[in-house]
């Protein structure tokens, strides 16, 4: 019996050394989680069903469990490198269509704009609209519009913030009249094809017995006012109460004229010089993808050459009721099993899910010092079990040689 007991000890110690060796080999593997061999003793039950037990008959490796503790986070500077600080796994769709889960956030863009890891698996996430609102609760493969530029968008709204000089005389009261270009500004708007079209606004003070009035023109000379603004005694705008609409003629015969509403609610008339503080619009030309950034909440923001930023999706995370039930697949990935339970999906930073850090990776949680100590312990255990076999052999030899 001692031979078999010693042999079981050798086998268990050898298995433990295999696990320790694997941990040490993967000390620099991104997102790797260390493992440990868990042992159980073997007891021989006596015959006869009396319930008493005999001596132990050896040891067995009950399980090799993984330690899902947080690894250190190292800054890499690559915006597509993502680390999870807290609970959760990235969801992947393997090349064969199966699902996998990983803590390795070293992702890359392929030629079609899909976000993939080093093994070619696609990162999963939630689709969003341009401003970041989710459009589906089902995780899908994430794809950025890299194959073609984003389409141009015509200007539909203009925001104007400026002050008109309350000390300005009525234009027609002077000889010659105050030039209309004295108080004017302009900005560039875009047609449906993304072509730039200049839009000008000129302001001319006119007479009134009850309010301060300014006519607004879109031409420097001649023409009729496109609308009129009225200010009260405190210099606040009282009319018009709704945003007026301007039509800008495009030079192309193909594109329709630009029709845009002008937000003038923040225009004032104070006794200070005419000054424009803000003049903006919502149109833009076509643009190519320049860079990608992933926020702590997993929202992917794409920046384009036309100065626009758009949300292109949100990284989804998954967690399990029993993460020890996950089975390793290799390539820093795990698969769910009956023991782990079904994956619970969510967004980074919500509930029990950790937050993301772009431009960083989670290191392996292997502690080399501990592993080297464990290796020495396992080596001594292996030697001790070999010694029990050697001792039993000597005893057997003595018995055989009795005369």
C-alpha positions in Angstrom: 0.0 0.0 0.0 2.8 2.4 0.7 4.0 2.1 -2.9 0.6 3.3 -4.1 0.4 6.1 -1.5 3.8 7.4 -2.4 2.9 7.1 -6.1 -0.2 9.2 -5.6 1.9 11.8 -3.8 4.3 11.9 -6.7 1.5 12.3 -9.2 -0.1 15.1 -7.1 3.2 16.9 -6.6 4.0 16.7 -10.3 0.6 18.1 -11.1 1.1 20.9 -8.7 4.5 21.7 -10.3 2.8 21.8 -13.7 0.3 24.4 -12.4 3.1 26.4 -10.8 5.2 26.2 -14.0 2.2 27.4 -16.1 1.8 30.4 -13.7 5.4 31.4 -14.0 5.4 31.0 -17.7 2.4 33.4 -18.0 3.7 36.0 -15.5 3.8 38.5 -18.4 0.6 37.4 -20.1 -2.0 40.2 -20.2 -5.2 39.4 -18.3 -3.9 36.0 -17.2 -5.2 34.6 -13.9 -3.1 32.4 -11.7 -4.1 28.8 -10.8 -3.5 26.5 -7.9 -3.8 22.8 -7.4 -6.3 21.8 -4.7 -5.7 18.4 -3.0 -7.9 15.9 -1.3 -7.0 12.9 0.8 -8.0 9.4 -0.1 -9.4 7.1 2.7 -9.9 3.3 2.5 -13.3 2.2 3.8 -13.3 -1.2 5.5 -15.5 -4.0 4.2 -18.6 -5.1 6.0 -20.4 -1.8 6.1 -19.6 -1.1 9.7 -18.8 2.5 8.9 -15.3 2.5 10.3 -12.4 3.5 8.2 -8.9 2.4 7.7 -5.7 4.4 7.1 -5.3 7.0 4.4 -4.3 5.6 1.0 -2.9 8.7 -0.7 -3.8 12.0 -2.2 -5.6 13.2 -5.3 -5.8 16.6 -7.1 -9.5 17.5 -6.6 -9.4 20.6 -8.8 -7.2 23.2 -10.4 -8.9 26.5 -9.6 -8.1 29.9 -11.0 -7.7 33.0 -8.8 -9.7 35.9 -10.3 -8.1 38.7 -8.3 -7.4 42.1 -9.9 -4.1 42.4 -11.7 -2.1 45.6 -11.8 -3.0 48.1 -14.5 -0.2 49.3 -16.7 -0.5 52.4 -19.0 0.4 51.7 -22.6 -0.8 54.8 -24.4 -2.6 52.8 -27.1 -6.2 54.0 -27.2 -7.5 50.5 -28.2 -5.9 48.9 -25.1 -8.6 48.6 -22.4 -8.3 47.4 -18.8 -11.2 46.5 -16.6 -10.9 47.9 -13.0 -13.3 45.7 -11.1 -15.6 42.9 -12.0 -16.5 41.7 -15.4 -15.2 40.2 -18.6 -15.0 41.4 -22.2 -17.4 39.5 -24.4 -16.0 38.0 -27.6 -17.3 36.2 -30.6 -14.8 33.6 -31.7 -14.0 33.0 -35.4 -16.2 29.9 -35.2 -19.1 31.9 -33.9 -18.9 30.7 -30.3 -18.9 33.1 -27.4 -15.9 33.6 -25.1 -14.9 35.9 -22.3 -11.6 37.5 -21.5 -9.8 40.1 -19.3 -7.3 40.8 -22.0 -8.1 44.1 -23.4 -5.5 44.4 -26.2 -7.7 45.2 -29.1 -7.1 46.3 -32.7 -9.0 47.5 -35.7 -9.1 45.3 -38.8 -9.5 46.5 -42.4 -13.3 46.5 -42.1 -13.4 48.5 -38.9 -14.2 45.6 -36.6 -12.6 45.6 -33.1 -10.7 42.4 -32.6 -8.3 40.8 -30.2 -5.0 39.1 -31.1 -6.7 35.8 -31.8 -9.2 37.3 -34.3 -12.2 37.3 -32.0 -14.6 40.2 -32.3 -15.3 42.5 -29.3 -19.0 42.7 -28.4 -20.9 45.8 -27.4 -24.1 47.8 -27.6 -24.9 49.8 -30.7 -25.6 53.5 -30.1 -26.7 56.6 -32.0 -24.4 59.5 -32.7 -24.8 61.0 -29.3 -24.3 57.9 -27.3 -27.9 56.6 -26.6 -28.1 52.8 -26.8 -30.3 51.6 -29.7 -30.4 48.0 -28.7 -30.1 46.0 -25.4 -28.5 43.0 -27.3 -24.7 42.9 -27.6 -23.4 42.9 -31.1 -20.0 42.9 -32.8 -18.6 46.4 -32.7 -17.6 48.0 -36.0 -16.3 51.5 -36.7 -16.9 53.3 -40.0 -13.4 53.1 -41.3 -14.1 51.9 -44.8 -15.8 55.2 -46.0 -16.0 58.8 -44.7 -19.0 59.8 -42.6 -21.6 61.6 -44.8 -21.9 65.3 -44.8 -24.7 67.0 -43.0 -26.5 70.2 -44.0 -26.8 73.1 -41.6 -30.2 73.2 -39.9 -29.6 75.3 -36.8 -27.4 78.3 -36.0 -26.6 79.7 -32.5 -25.8 83.4 -32.2 -24.6 85.1 -29.0 -23.5 88.7 -29.2 -24.1 92.2 -27.9 -25.4 95.2 -29.9 -24.2 98.6 -28.8 -27.0 100.5 -27.1 -25.1 103.7 -27.8 -25.3 103.2 -31.5 -27.4 106.0 -33.3 -30.3 105.3 -35.6 -28.6 104.5 -38.9 -30.9 106.8 -41.0 -30.4 109.8 -38.6 -26.9 110.4 -39.7 -25.6 111.9 -43.0 -24.4 109.8 -44.6 -26.3 107.0 -42.9 -24.3 104.5 -40.8 -23.0 101.8 -43.1 -24.8 98.5 -42.6 -21.5 96.7 -42.4 -20.7 98.5 -39.2 -22.5 95.9 -37.2 -22.2 92.6 -39.0 -20.8 89.1 -38.7 -20.6 85.9 -40.8 -20.0 82.2 -40.5 -19.7 79.2 -42.8 -22.6 76.8 -43.2 -22.8 73.6 -45.2 -25.2 72.3 -47.8 -26.3 68.7 -48.2 -23.1 67.7 -50.0 -20.9 69.3 -47.3 -19.9 72.3 -49.5 -19.1 75.4 -47.6 -21.4 78.4 -48.1 -20.9 81.8 -46.4 -23.8 83.2 -44.4 -23.7 86.9 -43.4 -25.8 88.9 -40.9 -26.0 92.7 -40.7 -27.7 94.7 -38.0 -29.1 98.2 -38.5 -30.7 100.3 -35.8 -34.1 101.8 -36.7 -36.5 104.3 -35.1 -39.2 103.4 -32.7 -41.2 105.3 -30.1 -41.5 102.4 -27.5 -38.7 99.9 -28.1 -35.2 99.7 -29.4 -35.4 98.0 -32.8 -32.8 96.5 -35.0 -33.4 95.2 -38.6 -31.5 92.1 -39.6 -30.3 91.8 -43.2 -28.5 89.0 -45.0 -27.0 91.4 -47.6 -24.6 94.3 -47.1 -26.7 96.8 -49.2 -30.2 97.0 -50.4 -32.7 94.2 -49.8 -35.4 93.9 -47.2 -34.9 92.8 -43.5 -35.2 89.1 -42.9 -36.6 89.8 -39.4 -36.5 92.5 -36.8 -35.3 92.3 -33.2 -36.8 94.4 -30.3 -35.1 95.1 -26.9 -36.7 96.4 -23.7 -35.3 99.0 -21.4 -33.0 96.5 -19.7 -31.4 95.5 -22.9 -33.1 92.1 -23.2 -34.6 90.7 -26.3 -38.4 90.7 -26.3 -39.2 89.9 -30.0 -39.2 87.7 -31.9 -40.2 85.1 -29.3 -39.4 82.2 -31.6 -36.3 81.4 -33.5 -36.5 83.0 -37.0 -35.5 81.0 -40.1 -33.0 82.1 -42.7 -32.6 80.7 -46.2 -29.1 80.6 -47.7 -28.8 80.1 -51.5 -26.3 77.4 -52.4 -24.1 77.9 -55.5 -24.9 74.4 -56.8 -28.0 73.8 -58.8 -28.2 70.2 -57.5 -28.2 70.9 -53.7 -31.3 72.6 -52.2 -31.0 75.9 -50.5 -30.0 75.8 -46.8 -32.8 76.5 -44.4 -31.6 77.1 -40.9 -33.3 78.3 -37.7 -31.3 80.9 -35.7 -31.3 80.8 -31.9 -31.1 84.5 -30.9 -32.3 84.2 -27.3 -28.9 85.2 -26.0 -28.5 88.4 -28.0 -28.4 91.5 -25.8 -28.3 95.3 -26.2 -26.0 96.9 -23.6 -24.0 100.1 -23.6 -20.8 98.4 -24.6 -19.1 97.8 -28.0 -20.5 95.4 -30.5 -18.9 92.0 -29.8 -19.7 88.4 -30.9 -19.1 85.8 -28.2 -20.4 82.7 -30.0 -21.5 81.9 -33.5 -21.9 78.2 -34.3 -23.9 75.8 -36.5 -24.6 72.1 -36.7 -23.6 71.2 -40.3 -20.3 69.6 -41.4 -18.5 68.2 -44.4 -17.6 64.5 -45.0 -14.8 63.3 -42.8 -12.4 60.4 -42.4 -11.8 58.6 -39.1 -8.8 60.1 -37.2 -8.8 58.5 -33.7 -10.9 56.4 -31.3 -11.3 56.8 -27.6 -13.1 54.5 -25.1 -14.5 56.1 -22.0 -14.7 54.7 -18.5 -18.3 53.8 -19.2 -17.3 51.9 -22.4 -18.7 54.5 -24.8 -16.6 54.5 -28.0 -16.1 58.0 -29.3 -14.8 58.4 -32.9 -13.1 61.7 -34.0 -13.1 62.6 -37.7 -11.0 64.9 -39.9 -13.9 67.3 -40.2 -13.7 68.1 -36.5 -16.8 66.0 -35.6 -17.0 63.5 -32.9 -19.6 60.7 -32.9 -20.4 57.8 -30.6 -19.8 54.5 -32.4 -21.0 52.0 -29.7 -20.5 51.0 -26.1 -18.3 48.1 -24.9 -20.4 45.5 -23.1 -19.2 43.5 -20.0 -20.4 40.1 -18.7 -20.2 38.5 -15.3 -21.2 35.2 -13.8 -22.7 33.9 -10.6 -19.8 31.4 -10.2 -16.7 32.6 -12.1 -14.8 29.5 -10.8 -17.1 27.5 -13.1 -15.6 29.1 -16.2 -13.5 26.7 -18.3 -10.3 28.1 -19.9 -10.0 27.9 -23.7 -6.5 29.2 -24.1 -5.6 32.5 -25.7 -6.6 34.4 -22.5 -10.2 33.4 -22.9 -12.8 31.4 -21.0 -16.1 29.8 -21.9 -19.2 29.6 -19.8 -20.4 26.2 -18.4 -23.3 24.8 -16.5 -21.3 25.4 -13.3 -20.7 29.1 -14.1 -24.2 29.9 -15.0 -25.4 32.1 -17.8 -23.6 35.3 -18.5 -25.1 38.5 -17.0 -24.6 41.4 -19.4 -24.2 45.0 -18.4 -22.5 48.3 -19.0 -19.1 49.3 -17.4 -19.6 51.2 -14.2 -23.2 50.1 -13.7 -24.0 47.9 -10.7 -21.4 45.4 -9.9 -19.5 45.9 -13.2 -16.1 47.6 -13.1 -15.1 50.7 -15.0 -12.8 50.7 -18.1 -9.5 52.5 -18.5 -8.5 53.2 -22.1 -4.8 53.2 -23.0 -4.0 50.6 -20.3 -3.8 46.8 -19.8 -4.4 44.6 -16.9 -1.3 42.6 -16.0 -1.2 39.0 -14.9 -2.0 38.5 -11.2 0.8 36.0 -10.8 3.0 36.7 -7.8 6.4 35.4 -8.8 7.7 35.4 -5.3 4.9 33.2 -4.0 5.1 30.9 -7.0 8.8 30.3 -6.5 8.2 29.5 -2.8 5.3 27.2 -3.9 7.6 25.5 -6.4 10.2 24.8 -3.7 7.5 23.4 -1.4 6.1 21.2 -4.2 9.6 20.0 -5.0 10.3 19.0 -1.4 6.9 17.2 -1.3 7.9 15.3 -4.5 11.2 14.3 -2.9 9.5 13.2 0.3 7.1 11.0 -1.6 9.9 9.5 -3.6 11.6 8.8 -0.2 8.6 6.9 1.1 8.7 4.7 -2.0 12.5 4.2 -1.5 11.9 3.3 2.2 9.1 0.8 1.3 11.4 -0.7 -1.2 14.1 -1.2 1.4 11.6 -2.8 3.7 10.4 -5.2 1.0 14.0 -6.0 0.2 14.6 -6.9 3.9 11.6 -9.1 4.0 12.6 -10.9 0.8 16.1 -11.5 2.2 14.9 -13.0 5.5 16.1 -16.6 6.0 
